[in-house]
Amino acid sequence: MSFRHRSDKKEILDNEMIETSELDLNLKELNTINKLLGGYNATLAGLKTVFNKSDKNVINVLDIGFGGGDSIRMMAEFAKDQKRNVFFYGVDLKPECVAYATKNLSALINKILICDDYRNLSGEFLDKIDVIHCSLFLHHLNDEEIAALFKFAFQNKCTLLINDLHRNPFAYYSIKLLTGFFSRSRLVKNDAPLSVLRGFKKDELIKFVSESGYTDFSVKWIWAFRYLIYAGK
């Protein structure tokens, strides 16, 4: 098993045809894993930095590839605790994810969920976006797609928050063992360890963000085996 380079093997989740019941179980288990292993901590640390740097009355956040919507919910709860006004937009390609997240976030009024490719969003829409957030989305992309996403955020003058995985042997074998014993989801058993192999080294992320045009940025390691990219306007 080599961890030197990113795997180009596609996850089951990246297939177009997945049974809704399988996808729903996958999203539910991913939320549990993120809670238990502190997977949301990187996102909330990044959002806190946004709050510290912005005095806007309302901050508009676009979450790309929101999946089950749990990151939006965690950010909304954090914003409420911090007494900050945030409006959330989410965009995801899978209608099944949009349906799941619509139910999951039914109590959250300050959100709009969109089923589409983020690249189809209009310039007029993007003019009002302050922050683009992605959690566990980046590793689904190839290097060219990642570079395009970073340039997309920079060209639209958005602060960029990325929460994704550290490609690391301990992270790989640990999640493979945990999901092998405790997961009931075929997708989680296959995709969770593969996600780590599709994850990143710090220097790779620095290269992506620096080549996109951002000069005010940081790449920080956060437990458990996550990287947080903060790239300011």
C-alpha positions in Angstrom: 0.0 0.0 0.0 1.5 3.3 -1.1 0.7 6.7 0.4 3.1 8.7 -1.7 0.5 9.7 -4.3 -3.3 10.2 -4.3 -5.3 7.2 -5.4 -7.3 7.7 -8.6 -9.8 4.9 -7.8 -13.3 6.2 -7.7 -15.5 5.7 -4.6 -18.9 3.9 -4.8 -20.4 7.3 -3.8 -19.2 8.7 -7.1 -21.3 6.4 -9.1 -24.5 7.8 -10.6 -26.7 4.9 -9.7 -26.9 4.2 -5.9 -30.0 3.0 -4.1 -31.5 5.7 -2.0 -31.6 3.5 1.1 -27.9 2.8 0.7 -27.1 6.4 0.2 -29.2 7.5 3.2 -27.4 4.9 5.5 -24.1 6.1 4.2 -24.9 9.8 5.0 -26.2 8.8 8.5 -23.1 6.8 9.4 -20.8 9.5 8.0 -22.4 12.0 10.4 -21.8 9.6 13.3 -18.2 9.1 12.3 -17.6 12.8 12.0 -19.1 13.5 15.4 -17.1 10.7 17.1 -13.8 11.6 15.5 -14.1 15.4 15.6 -14.5 15.7 11.8 -16.5 19.0 12.1 -13.8 20.7 14.2 -11.8 21.9 11.2 -14.9 23.5 9.6 -15.8 25.3 12.9 -12.2 26.5 13.4 -12.3 28.0 9.9 -15.7 29.6 10.5 -14.4 31.1 13.7 -11.6 32.7 11.7 -14.2 34.1 9.3 -16.1 35.6 12.2 -12.9 37.2 13.6 -12.1 38.8 10.3 -15.6 40.0 9.2 -17.9 42.6 10.7 -20.7 42.0 8.2 -24.2 41.9 9.6 -25.0 38.7 7.6 -22.4 36.4 6.2 -23.4 34.3 3.2 -21.9 30.8 3.0 -22.0 28.5 0.0 -21.4 24.8 0.9 -20.4 22.8 -2.2 -21.1 19.1 -2.1 -23.1 19.3 1.1 -24.2 15.6 1.1 -26.5 15.1 4.1 -26.3 18.7 5.2 -24.7 18.0 8.6 -21.9 20.5 8.1 -24.4 23.2 7.4 -26.3 22.2 10.6 -23.1 22.3 12.7 -22.1 25.7 11.2 -25.5 27.0 11.9 -25.4 25.9 15.6 -21.9 27.4 16.0 -23.0 30.7 14.4 -26.0 30.9 16.8 -23.7 30.2 19.8 -21.4 33.0 18.5 -24.3 35.3 18.0 -23.5 35.8 14.3 -26.0 35.9 11.4 -25.2 33.5 8.7 -27.2 32.5 5.7 -26.4 29.1 4.1 -26.6 28.1 0.5 -25.9 24.5 -0.4 -25.3 23.0 -3.8 -25.0 19.3 -4.6 -25.3 17.2 -7.8 -27.2 14.3 -6.3 -31.0 14.8 -5.9 -31.0 12.1 -3.3 -28.6 14.2 -1.2 -30.8 17.3 -1.6 -33.9 15.3 -0.5 -32.0 13.8 2.5 -30.6 17.2 3.6 -34.0 18.9 3.1 -35.4 16.7 5.8 -32.3 16.8 7.9 -32.3 20.6 7.9 -36.1 21.1 8.0 -35.8 23.1 11.3 -33.2 25.5 9.8 -34.9 28.5 8.1 -31.7 30.4 7.0 -30.8 28.1 4.2 -31.5 27.3 0.5 -30.5 24.0 -1.0 -29.7 23.7 -4.8 -29.4 20.6 -6.9 -26.9 21.4 -9.5 -23.2 21.6 -10.4 -21.6 24.5 -8.7 -20.0 25.6 -12.0 -23.5 26.4 -13.2 -24.2 29.0 -10.6 -24.6 32.5 -12.0 -22.3 35.4 -11.5 -25.2 37.4 -10.0 -25.7 34.6 -7.4 -22.0 34.4 -6.6 -21.7 38.1 -6.1 -23.5 37.7 -2.7 -21.4 34.8 -1.5 -18.8 35.6 1.1 -17.5 32.1 1.9 -17.2 28.9 -0.1 -17.0 25.8 2.2 -16.3 22.2 1.2 -16.1 19.4 3.7 -15.0 15.9 2.4 -15.7 17.1 -1.1 -12.2 17.9 -2.4 -10.9 14.4 -2.3 -13.6 13.3 -4.8 -12.0 15.5 -7.4 -9.0 15.0 -9.6 -6.1 17.4 -9.5 -7.4 19.4 -12.5 -10.8 19.7 -10.9 -9.3 20.9 -7.6 -7.3 23.6 -9.3 -10.4 24.8 -11.1 -12.4 24.9 -7.9 -9.8 27.0 -6.1 -9.6 29.4 -9.1 -13.4 29.6 -9.1 -13.4 30.7 -5.5 -10.6 33.2 -6.1 -12.1 34.7 -9.2 -15.4 35.2 -7.4 -13.7 36.9 -4.5 -14.8 34.4 -1.9 -13.1 33.3 1.2 -12.4 29.6 0.9 -12.7 27.0 3.7 -11.7 23.4 2.9 -12.0 20.6 5.4 -10.6 17.3 4.1 -8.5 14.3 4.8 -4.8 13.7 5.6 -3.5 10.8 3.5 -1.8 8.9 6.3 -1.2 5.2 7.0 -2.5 5.4 10.6 -5.7 7.2 9.4 -6.2 4.6 6.7 -5.8 1.4 8.8 -7.7 2.9 11.7 -10.8 3.8 9.7 -10.6 0.5 7.8 -10.7 -1.3 11.1 -13.4 0.8 12.7 -15.8 0.7 9.8 -15.1 -3.0 9.2 -16.3 -3.8 12.7 -19.0 -1.2 13.3 -20.4 -0.1 9.9 -23.5 -1.6 8.4 -23.0 0.4 5.1 -21.4 -1.1 2.1 -20.5 2.4 1.0 -18.8 3.4 4.2 -16.8 0.1 4.5 -15.5 0.7 1.0 -15.3 4.5 0.7 -14.1 5.5 4.1 -10.6 4.0 3.8 -10.5 4.8 0.1 -11.2 8.4 0.9 -8.0 8.5 3.0 -6.1 7.2 0.0 -7.6 10.0 -2.1 -6.7 12.5 0.6 -3.8 14.9 0.8 -0.4 15.8 2.0 0.1 19.3 3.3 2.5 20.4 0.5 -0.1 19.3 -2.1 -2.7 21.5 -0.6 -0.3 24.5 -0.3 0.5 24.1 -4.0 -3.2 24.1 -5.0 -4.1 27.2 -3.1 -1.0 29.2 -3.9 -1.4 28.5 -7.6 -5.0 29.7 -7.5 -4.1 33.3 -6.7 -4.6 33.5 -3.0 -1.8 35.1 -1.0 -3.5 35.2 2.5 -3.9 31.5 3.3 -3.0 28.8 5.8 -3.1 25.0 5.8 -3.4 23.5 9.3 -3.6 20.0 10.5 -6.5 19.3 12.9 -7.4 16.1 14.8 -8.4 13.6 13.6 -6.3 13.6 10.5 -8.0 16.6 8.8 -6.5 19.6 7.0 -8.2 23.0 7.2 -7.5 25.4 4.4 -8.3 29.0 5.0 -7.8 31.3 2.1 -9.0 34.9 2.5 -10.2 37.3 -0.1 
